[in-house]
Amino acid sequence: MDIINLIIFLAIGALVGWLAGNIVKGGGFGILGNVVVGIVGAVLGGFLFGLFGITTGGLLGSIVMATIGAVILLYLISLVKRG
């Protein structure tokens, strides 16, 4: 992975984390928090989509998948914090 791909990867992670934060709690988590939420959400989304046999194509499909994964991640975290 070269530096350009790494920057794109982190930028998409930040975008996804910001989107998920706005969907779940009405705001982002700062740049580092957004990147972490976005990357973990992408892993979770990829796992869940694969589990159900759903495939996505292209950049937009990856962003949607990662955002859904990040929203699920944030929802699960909120359940753990409440309980």
C-alpha positions in Angstrom: 0.0 0.0 0.0 1.5 3.3 -1.0 1.0 6.6 0.7 -1.8 7.7 -1.7 -3.8 4.6 -1.0 -3.3 5.0 2.7 -4.5 8.6 2.6 -7.6 7.5 0.7 -8.2 4.6 3.1 -8.0 7.0 6.1 -10.2 9.7 4.4 -12.9 7.1 3.6 -12.7 5.9 7.2 -13.1 9.4 8.5 -16.1 10.0 6.2 -17.8 6.8 7.2 -17.2 7.5 10.9 -18.6 11.0 10.6 -21.6 9.7 8.7 -22.3 7.0 11.3 -21.8 9.5 14.1 -24.3 11.8 12.6 -26.8 9.0 12.0 -26.6 7.6 15.6 -25.8 10.5 17.9 -26.1 13.6 15.8 -22.4 14.4 15.5 -18.9 13.1 14.7 -16.2 11.9 17.1 -13.3 14.1 15.9 -10.9 13.1 13.1 -9.2 10.2 14.9 -12.4 8.9 16.4 -14.1 9.0 13.0 -11.3 7.1 11.4 -11.3 4.4 14.0 -15.1 4.1 13.9 -15.0 4.0 10.1 -12.4 1.4 9.8 -13.9 -0.9 12.5 -17.3 -0.4 10.9 -15.9 -1.4 7.5 -14.6 -4.6 9.0 -17.9 -5.3 10.7 -19.9 -4.4 7.7 -17.8 -6.6 5.4 -18.2 -9.5 7.8 -21.9 -9.1 8.1 -22.5 -8.5 4.4 -20.4 -11.6 3.6 -22.3 -13.6 6.2 -25.6 -12.8 4.4 -24.1 -13.2 0.9 -24.5 -9.5 0.0 -21.9 -8.0 -2.3 -21.2 -4.4 -3.0 -19.4 -2.9 -5.9 -17.3 0.2 -6.3 -16.5 3.0 -3.9 -20.1 4.0 -3.2 -21.0 0.4 -2.3 -18.0 0.2 0.0 -19.0 3.4 1.7 -22.6 2.2 2.2 -21.4 -1.1 3.6 -18.9 0.5 6.0 -21.5 3.1 7.1 -24.0 0.3 7.9 -21.3 -1.6 9.8 -20.3 1.6 11.7 -23.9 2.4 12.7 -24.3 -1.2 14.0 -21.0 -0.8 15.9 -22.2 2.4 17.5 -25.5 0.9 18.4 -23.9 -2.1 20.0 -21.6 0.2 22.0 -24.5 2.3 23.2 -26.3 -0.9 24.4 -23.2 -2.0 26.3 -22.8 1.5 27.9 -26.4 1.4 29.1 -26.3 -2.1 30.5 
